[in-house]
Amino acid sequence: MIGIIFLFIVCFCFANSNYYVIKKGDNLYRISKRFNVPLEVLLKVNKIKDPKNVKVGMKIIIPTVHTVKRGDTLYSLSRQYGIAVNELMELNYITNPAQLKVNQQIIIPVARSVVTHDNTTNPAYSDLAWPHPGSREKYNGKLEGVLISGNKGDVIYSVSSGKVIWSGPYRGFGNIVLADSGTGLIFGYLGAETTTVKVGDPVEAGTAIGRLGVYLHQTQAKLLFIVFDKRKRTFLNPETLYTR
């Protein structure tokens, strides 16, 4: 189990982070050039009025950059990232929401929490399906998630768009797939017999990523589905992300 925790620490450190810690010699102009984010966007997202008013050790948000693909709309991006359409328009200086172009770069501020303060589900995740339709049971331990029962060879599906950051065997869990959603969450699928994606592959909700195997000291095929919040470095209960 300690190895798995280390695995997630590695993912946290090397996956695309939404934050940057100011170091000696840094300034916002250099940071904006390094991450290819306009200075005015850095100021707006971080609510900084004076670009000179930054200190060593200060943590700032580095927005995600989304490259528009065919079929994208501001509404779909709003749902995907949990950001209001008018906020996306203001941040990206868009006056006509119908004029997105393929390959256009859209700045996405850091994602909101998946669960709101009144414990309702964030709309950005309300339409996601489970990675497998089998019966579910809560899994607690060093890892926290949901065990989903199925049959050996069943297809495992991605529940969110993102990029694969790990795909392959890991002791005790057969093959595993980790996908960074770009919203601060890493989705993990543990217990695959085979995987059909590799590191760096983009995935969408509904993408087949592997086939179920028999692992985790079980007598039947079970998938361990986990959600890791890399901002808070903690596991989330997948049950809170879904309405069906």
C-alpha positions as a Python dict, from the first residue, in 0.01 Angstrom:
ca = {
    (1, 'M'): (0, 0, 0),
    (2, 'I'): (291, 235, 73),
    (3, 'G'): (399, 189, -288),
    (4, 'I'): (59, 300, -413),
    (5, 'I'): (73, 613, -201),
    (6, 'F'): (418, 684, -347),
    (7, 'L'): (272, 634, -692),
    (8, 'F'): (17, 907, -632),
    (9, 'I'): (282, 1139, -493),
    (10, 'V'): (474, 1090, -818),
    (11, 'C'): (157, 1162, -1016),
    (12, 'F'): (98, 1474, -811),
    (13, 'C'): (449, 1606, -866),
    (14, 'F'): (479, 1537, -1237),
    (15, 'A'): (125, 1568, -1370),
    (16, 'N'): (18, 1908, -1502),
    (17, 'S'): (-27, 2109, -1184),
    (18, 'N'): (-264, 2405, -1144),
    (19, 'Y'): (-28, 2578, -901),
    (20, 'Y'): (320, 2728, -895),
    (21, 'V'): (520, 2833, -590),
    (22, 'I'): (711, 3159, -629),
    (23, 'K'): (1088, 3109, -602),
    (24, 'K'): (1371, 3356, -549),
    (25, 'G'): (1429, 3556, -867),
    (26, 'D'): (1077, 3489, -1003),
    (27, 'N'): (839, 3757, -1122),
    (28, 'L'): (496, 3730, -1280),
    (29, 'Y'): (620, 3843, -1622),
    (30, 'R'): (873, 3557, -1639),
    (31, 'I'): (616, 3310, -1507),
    (32, 'S'): (363, 3420, -1770),
    (33, 'K'): (623, 3359, -2043),
    (34, 'R'): (727, 3023, -1897),
    (35, 'F'): (373, 2887, -1888),
    (36, 'N'): (252, 3076, -2197),
    (37, 'V'): (-27, 3246, -2003),
    (38, 'P'): (-89, 3620, -2056),
    (39, 'L'): (21, 3834, -1762),
    (40, 'E'): (-322, 3996, -1735),
    (41, 'V'): (-479, 3650, -1708),
    (42, 'L'): (-244, 3552, -1424),
    (43, 'L'): (-334, 3875, -1246),
    (44, 'K'): (-708, 3827, -1294),
    (45, 'V'): (-719, 3458, -1196),
    (46, 'N'): (-508, 3519, -885),
    (47, 'K'): (-682, 3847, -796),
    (48, 'I'): (-348, 4029, -788),
    (49, 'K'): (-372, 4403, -847),
    (50, 'D'): (0, 4484, -841),
    (51, 'P'): (225, 4239, -1033),
    (52, 'K'): (515, 4347, -811),
    (53, 'N'): (326, 4237, -501),
    (54, 'V'): (440, 3872, -497),
    (55, 'K'): (666, 3704, -242),
    (56, 'V'): (887, 3396, -231),
    (57, 'G'): (678, 3096, -121),
    (58, 'M'): (352, 3242, -248),
    (59, 'K'): (139, 2985, -436),
    (60, 'I'): (-33, 3110, -749),
    (61, 'I'): (-279, 2949, -986),
    (62, 'I'): (-152, 2855, -1331),
    (63, 'P'): (-465, 2823, -1547),
    (64, 'T'): (-519, 2522, -1772),
    (65, 'V'): (-511, 2586, -2147),
    (66, 'H'): (-779, 2397, -2343),
    (67, 'T'): (-732, 2355, -2718),
    (68, 'V'): (-1072, 2369, -2885),
    (69, 'K'): (-1165, 2058, -3080),
    (70, 'R'): (-1450, 1997, -3321),
    (71, 'G'): (-1780, 1991, -3132),
    (72, 'D'): (-1660, 2202, -2838),
    (73, 'T'): (-1881, 2488, -2723),
    (74, 'L'): (-1848, 2730, -2435),
    (75, 'Y'): (-2142, 2552, -2275),
    (76, 'S'): (-1973, 2209, -2299),
    (77, 'L'): (-1646, 2356, -2165),
    (78, 'S'): (-1842, 2516, -1883),
    (79, 'R'): (-1984, 2175, -1785),
    (80, 'Q'): (-1652, 1996, -1834),
    (81, 'Y'): (-1452, 2229, -1612),
    (82, 'G'): (-1720, 2357, -1377),
    (83, 'I'): (-1666, 2719, -1482),
    (84, 'A'): (-1950, 2962, -1567),
    (85, 'V'): (-1984, 3053, -1936),
    (86, 'N'): (-1969, 3426, -1865),
    (87, 'E'): (-1647, 3376, -1666),
    (88, 'L'): (-1489, 3189, -1958),
    (89, 'M'): (-1597, 3466, -2195),
    (90, 'E'): (-1459, 3742, -1972),
    (91, 'L'): (-1127, 3567, -1909),
    (92, 'N'): (-1075, 3491, -2279),
    (93, 'Y'): (-1208, 3822, -2413),
    (94, 'I'): (-1483, 3642, -2606),
    (95, 'T'): (-1779, 3857, -2711),
    (96, 'N'): (-1964, 3604, -2924),
    (97, 'P'): (-1999, 3259, -2755),
    (98, 'A'): (-2086, 3099, -3091),
    (99, 'Q'): (-1753, 3181, -3254),
    (100, 'L'): (-1515, 2923, -3108),
    (101, 'K'): (-1269, 2788, -3362),
    (102, 'V'): (-1092, 2451, -3378),
    (103, 'N'): (-740, 2477, -3224),
    (104, 'Q'): (-831, 2801, -3045),
    (105, 'Q'): (-661, 2823, -2705),
    (106, 'I'): (-905, 2877, -2415),
    (107, 'I'): (-774, 2972, -2071),
    (108, 'I'): (-944, 2771, -1794),
    (109, 'P'): (-904, 2894, -1434),
    (110, 'V'): (-851, 2638, -1157),
    (111, 'A'): (-1149, 2403, -1124),
    (112, 'R'): (-1398, 2439, -845),
    (113, 'S'): (-1450, 2168, -585),
    (114, 'V'): (-1659, 1880, -709),
    (115, 'V'): (-1901, 1899, -416),
    (116, 'T'): (-2046, 2237, -321),
    (117, 'H'): (-2081, 2359, 36),
    (118, 'D'): (-2445, 2250, 54),
    (119, 'N'): (-2340, 1895, -46),
    (120, 'T'): (-2506, 1907, -387),
    (121, 'T'): (-2330, 1766, -690),
    (122, 'N'): (-2127, 1998, -911),
    (123, 'P'): (-2295, 2026, -1256),
    (124, 'A'): (-1961, 1963, -1423),
    (125, 'Y'): (-1977, 1600, -1310),
    (126, 'S'): (-2352, 1536, -1289),
    (127, 'D'): (-2373, 1348, -1620),
    (128, 'L'): (-2077, 1112, -1580),
    (129, 'A'): (-2136, 738, -1595),
    (130, 'W'): (-1955, 475, -1391),
    (131, 'P'): (-1659, 290, -1549),
    (132, 'H'): (-1854, -37, -1528),
    (133, 'P'): (-2227, -105, -1466),
    (134, 'G'): (-2170, -377, -1203),
    (135, 'S'): (-2273, -370, -837),
    (136, 'R'): (-2068, -142, -614),
    (137, 'E'): (-1931, -154, -261),
    (138, 'K'): (-1725, 101, -71),
    (139, 'Y'): (-1354, 29, -34),
    (140, 'N'): (-1159, 167, 262),
    (141, 'G'): (-794, 137, 352),
    (142, 'K'): (-481, 323, 251),
    (143, 'L'): (-672, 376, -71),
    (144, 'E'): (-1035, 485, -71),
    (145, 'G'): (-1278, 423, -350),
    (146, 'V'): (-1542, 188, -483),
    (147, 'L'): (-1508, -180, -579),
    (148, 'I'): (-1719, -262, -884),
    (149, 'S'): (-1803, -628, -954),
    (150, 'G'): (-1801, -768, -1306),
    (151, 'N'): (-1683, -1052, -1523),
    (152, 'K'): (-1332, -1116, -1644),
    (153, 'G'): (-1288, -949, -1982),
    (154, 'D'): (-1556, -683, -1931),
    (155, 'V'): (-1474, -347, -2084),
    (156, 'I'): (-1366, -65, -1849),
    (157, 'Y'): (-1462, 286, -1957),
    (158, 'S'): (-1315, 626, -1874),
    (159, 'V'): (-1559, 844, -1679),
    (160, 'S'): (-1408, 1180, -1778),
    (161, 'S'): (-1202, 1351, -2041),
    (162, 'G'): (-834, 1393, -1965),
    (163, 'K'): (-488, 1252, -2035),
    (164, 'V'): (-346, 913, -1935),
    (165, 'I'): (-52, 957, -1695),
    (166, 'W'): (-3, 589, -1602),
    (167, 'S'): (-93, 269, -1783),
    (168, 'G'): (51, -69, -1695),
    (169, 'P'): (105, -328, -1423),
    (170, 'Y'): (136, -247, -1056),
    (171, 'R'): (196, -511, -791),
    (172, 'G'): (-119, -649, -634),
    (173, 'F'): (-353, -468, -870),
    (174, 'G'): (-287, -621, -1210),
    (175, 'N'): (-286, -339, -1462),
    (176, 'I'): (-395, 11, -1370),
    (177, 'V'): (-483, 326, -1560),
    (178, 'L'): (-455, 676, -1414),
    (179, 'A'): (-603, 970, -1605),
    (180, 'D'): (-555, 1334, -1514),
    (181, 'S'): (-879, 1522, -1588),
    (182, 'G'): (-709, 1862, -1592),
    (183, 'T'): (-951, 1980, -1323),
    (184, 'G'): (-739, 1885, -1024),
    (185, 'L'): (-869, 1527, -1012),
    (186, 'I'): (-695, 1203, -1107),
    (187, 'F'): (-924, 911, -1192),
    (188, 'G'): (-781, 565, -1120),
    (189, 'Y'): (-893, 228, -1257),
    (190, 'L'): (-719, -62, -1077),
    (191, 'G'): (-762, -429, -1160),
    (192, 'A'): (-750, -444, -1540),
    (193, 'E'): (-633, -761, -1711),
    (194, 'T'): (-525, -557, -2011),
    (195, 'T'): (-519, -187, -2097),
    (196, 'T'): (-595, -29, -2434),
    (197, 'V'): (-442, 315, -2370),
    (198, 'K'): (-88, 434, -2312),
    (199, 'V'): (69, 725, -2125),
    (200, 'G'): (-3, 1051, -2303),
    (201, 'D'): (-320, 931, -2474),
    (202, 'P'): (-620, 1166, -2453),
    (203, 'V'): (-942, 1008, -2328),
    (204, 'E'): (-1303, 1118, -2325),
    (205, 'A'): (-1593, 1009, -2107),
    (206, 'G'): (-1690, 670, -2250),
    (207, 'T'): (-1348, 581, -2394),
    (208, 'A'): (-1268, 209, -2353),
    (209, 'I'): (-943, 195, -2153),
    (210, 'G'): (-905, -176, -2071),
    (211, 'R'): (-1063, -507, -1974),
    (212, 'L'): (-1138, -635, -1626),
    (213, 'G'): (-929, -904, -1457),
    (214, 'V'): (-923, -1093, -1125),
    (215, 'Y'): (-696, -918, -877),
    (216, 'L'): (-698, -758, -531),
    (217, 'H'): (-707, -1104, -366),
    (218, 'Q'): (-1063, -1147, -494),
    (219, 'T'): (-1222, -1464, -624),
    (220, 'Q'): (-1407, -1272, -894),
    (221, 'A'): (-1329, -982, -1125),
    (222, 'K'): (-1353, -649, -947),
    (223, 'L'): (-1246, -301, -1048),
    (224, 'L'): (-1121, -61, -784),
    (225, 'F'): (-1226, 287, -894),
    (226, 'I'): (-1061, 576, -713),
    (227, 'V'): (-1064, 955, -741),
    (228, 'F'): (-765, 1150, -611),
    (229, 'D'): (-774, 1527, -552),
    (230, 'K'): (-414, 1629, -622),
    (231, 'R'): (-477, 1982, -490),
    (232, 'K'): (-574, 1856, -145),
    (233, 'R'): (-370, 1533, -177),
    (234, 'T'): (-663, 1325, -64),
    (235, 'F'): (-899, 1060, -197),
    (236, 'L'): (-1260, 1150, -270),
    (237, 'N'): (-1564, 927, -242),
    (238, 'P'): (-1666, 855, -605),
    (239, 'E'): (-2028, 821, -488),
    (240, 'T'): (-2037, 1199, -431),
    (241, 'L'): (-1952, 1270, -797),
    (242, 'Y'): (-2255, 1103, -950),
    (243, 'T'): (-2627, 1141, -978),
    (244, 'R'): (-2688, 803, -1137),
}
